[in-house]
Amino acid sequence: MIELRNVTKSYLHDHGGRKTVFRNLSFTIPPDCNVAIIGRNGAGKSTLMRLLCGLDAPDSGKIITDKSISWPVGLSGGFQGSLTARENVKFVCRVQGAKGETLRRLVQYVEAFAEIEEYFDRPVKTFSSGMRSRVAFGLSLAFDFDYYLVDEAMSTGDAHFKKKAANAFKERTGKANLILVTHGMGQVRNLCDMVLLLQDGKLIPFEDVEEGIAAYQKS
């Protein structure tokens, strides 16, 4: 269970002043449920994801959970460009407390999942955005979280990689849950049990996925 309690979040606006994304938002994300968060561009989906995983903090209010929550799956912005993919992966794994055989196993998992062959030992700054996403995706999945946050990560890559990513989440059914932000309604239908429509700073729940998609398409 993840509870948002009176969460307010605003940012400095480019033209001065502040833009409020959420004001006193309260909502409980049900346990044991794969959830899609959908809404128009600018509705605050990515902001909400950053709040959930702790990359950003609310101006006021609290996010309460006793579950482990991943960083956004596929997030590659933290990679050091002059280091190889292998070196970057080792660094993150060590930060997470891995060492010895566990460290080797995690690195091997990411290397196999990314499928970038010899590029795994080349500097990340030479990678295409798709290659960076593959490594970042594999790195996120190498760790066991209660919730995986996915912000458009499965919209990149070829059909083979998208299928591989979707299967990786399906294999975690019953052990972990997914919170997905996407504009791809096929992914919502295939992976999620309920829809949260983010509109005007509020979360509108739909237990029927098709009803949620229809409401989004009409918004």
C-alpha positions in Angstrom: 0.0 0.0 0.0 1.2 3.5 -0.8 -0.6 6.5 0.7 -0.4 10.1 -0.4 -1.6 12.3 2.4 -2.3 16.0 1.7 0.5 16.2 -0.8 1.2 19.7 -2.3 3.9 20.1 -5.0 4.9 23.2 -7.0 7.8 24.4 -9.1 9.2 27.7 -10.1 7.7 28.8 -13.4 9.9 29.8 -16.4 8.1 33.1 -16.5 8.2 33.8 -12.8 6.1 32.6 -9.9 5.2 29.0 -9.1 3.2 26.4 -10.9 1.3 24.1 -8.5 1.0 20.5 -9.8 -0.8 19.0 -6.8 -2.6 20.7 -3.9 -3.5 18.7 -0.9 -3.7 15.5 -2.9 -4.8 12.5 -0.8 -5.0 9.0 -2.3 -4.2 5.4 -1.4 -2.8 3.1 -4.1 -4.2 -0.3 -3.4 -1.9 -3.2 -2.5 -1.3 -6.2 -4.8 -2.4 -4.3 -7.9 -0.7 -3.3 -11.1 -1.6 0.3 -11.7 -1.5 2.6 -14.8 -1.3 6.3 -14.2 -2.5 8.0 -17.4 -3.4 11.6 -18.3 -2.7 14.4 -20.8 0.8 15.9 -21.2 1.5 18.2 -18.4 -1.0 16.6 -16.0 1.8 15.8 -13.6 2.4 12.1 -14.2 6.2 12.2 -14.1 6.2 14.6 -11.1 4.0 12.0 -9.3 6.5 9.2 -10.1 9.4 11.3 -8.9 7.6 11.9 -5.6 6.7 8.2 -5.2 10.3 7.0 -5.5 11.8 9.9 -3.5 13.7 11.6 -6.3 11.7 14.7 -5.4 10.0 15.8 -2.2 6.5 17.4 -1.7 6.3 21.0 -0.5 4.0 19.7 2.2 2.2 16.5 3.0 3.6 13.0 3.2 3.9 9.8 1.1 3.6 6.8 3.4 4.5 3.2 2.6 6.2 0.2 4.1 7.1 -1.2 0.7 10.3 -0.8 -1.3 9.9 1.3 -4.4 12.3 1.4 -7.4 13.7 4.4 -9.0 12.0 5.0 -12.4 12.8 1.9 -14.5 15.0 2.8 -17.4 16.3 6.1 -15.8 19.8 6.5 -17.3 20.4 10.2 -16.4 22.7 9.1 -13.5 25.2 7.3 -15.7 28.8 8.6 -15.8 29.5 9.0 -19.5 33.2 8.4 -19.3 32.7 5.0 -17.6 31.7 1.9 -19.4 28.2 0.3 -18.9 29.9 -2.4 -16.9 31.6 0.1 -14.6 28.4 2.1 -14.2 26.4 -1.0 -13.3 29.1 -2.1 -10.8 29.0 1.3 -9.1 25.2 1.2 -8.7 25.3 -2.3 -7.4 27.9 -1.5 -4.8 25.9 1.5 -3.7 23.0 -0.9 -3.2 25.2 -3.1 -1.0 26.1 -5.8 -3.4 29.5 -7.4 -3.3 31.3 -10.7 -4.2 29.3 -13.3 -6.0 26.1 -11.2 -5.7 27.8 -8.3 -7.5 29.0 -10.6 -10.3 25.5 -12.1 -10.7 23.8 -8.7 -10.9 26.3 -7.5 -13.5 25.8 -10.6 -15.6 22.1 -10.2 -15.4 22.2 -6.6 -16.7 24.7 -7.5 -19.4 22.4 -10.3 -20.7 19.3 -8.3 -20.4 20.7 -5.2 -22.3 21.9 -7.3 -25.3 24.4 -4.7 -26.4 27.3 -7.1 -26.8 30.7 -5.5 -26.9 29.3 -2.1 -26.2 28.8 -3.1 -22.6 32.5 -2.4 -22.1 32.5 0.9 -23.9 32.0 4.4 -22.5 28.3 5.2 -22.0 28.8 8.6 -23.7 29.2 6.7 -27.0 25.8 5.0 -26.6 22.5 5.8 -28.4 19.6 6.7 -26.2 18.1 3.3 -26.8 21.3 1.5 -25.7 21.4 3.6 -22.5 17.8 2.7 -21.8 18.5 -1.0 -22.3 21.2 -0.9 -19.7 19.2 1.2 -17.3 16.2 -1.1 -17.7 18.2 -4.2 -16.9 19.8 -2.4 -13.9 16.4 -1.6 -12.5 15.2 -5.1 -12.9 18.3 -6.6 -11.3 17.0 -5.7 -7.9 14.0 -7.0 -6.1 11.5 -4.2 -5.3 7.9 -4.4 -4.1 6.9 -1.8 -6.6 8.5 -1.0 -10.0 7.9 2.5 -11.3 7.9 2.6 -15.1 7.7 6.0 -16.8 7.4 5.5 -20.6 10.5 3.2 -20.4 8.8 0.4 -22.5 8.0 2.9 -25.3 11.6 2.8 -26.4 13.4 0.1 -28.3 12.4 -2.4 -30.9 9.5 -4.9 -30.7 11.8 -7.7 -29.4 13.0 -5.5 -26.5 9.5 -4.3 -25.7 8.3 -7.9 -25.5 11.2 -8.9 -23.4 10.6 -6.0 -20.9 6.9 -6.8 -20.7 7.6 -10.5 -20.0 10.1 -9.5 -17.3 7.3 -7.7 -15.4 4.9 -10.6 -16.0 7.4 -13.0 -14.4 7.3 -10.8 -11.3 3.5 -11.2 -10.9 2.7 -12.2 -7.4 6.1 -11.1 -6.1 6.0 -7.4 -7.1 3.7 -4.8 -8.5 3.9 -2.3 -11.3 3.1 1.4 -11.4 3.1 2.4 -15.1 3.0 5.8 -16.7 2.5 5.6 -20.4 0.5 6.9 -23.4 0.4 3.3 -24.8 -3.0 1.9 -24.1 -1.9 -1.5 -25.3 0.6 -1.7 -22.4 -2.1 -0.6 -20.0 -4.4 -3.4 -21.2 -1.7 -6.0 -21.1 0.0 -5.2 -17.8 -2.4 -3.3 -15.5 -5.3 -4.2 -13.2 -6.6 -0.7 -12.7 -6.3 2.8 -14.1 -5.7 6.1 -12.2 -6.6 9.1 -14.4 -4.6 12.1 -13.4 -6.7 15.2 -14.2 -6.7 18.7 -12.7 -4.3 17.6 -10.0 -6.6 14.7 -8.8 -6.4 11.0 -9.2 -9.6 9.4 -10.5 -9.6 5.6 -10.0 -11.1 3.1 -12.4 -11.2 -0.6 -11.4 -12.3 -1.4 -15.0 -9.3 -0.8 -17.2 -11.4 -0.1 -20.3 -13.5 2.4 -18.5 -10.4 4.2 -17.4 -9.0 4.2 -21.0 -12.3 5.6 -22.3 -12.3 8.4 -19.7 -8.8 9.3 -20.7 -9.6 9.4 -24.4 -12.5 11.7 -23.7 -10.6 14.1 -21.4 
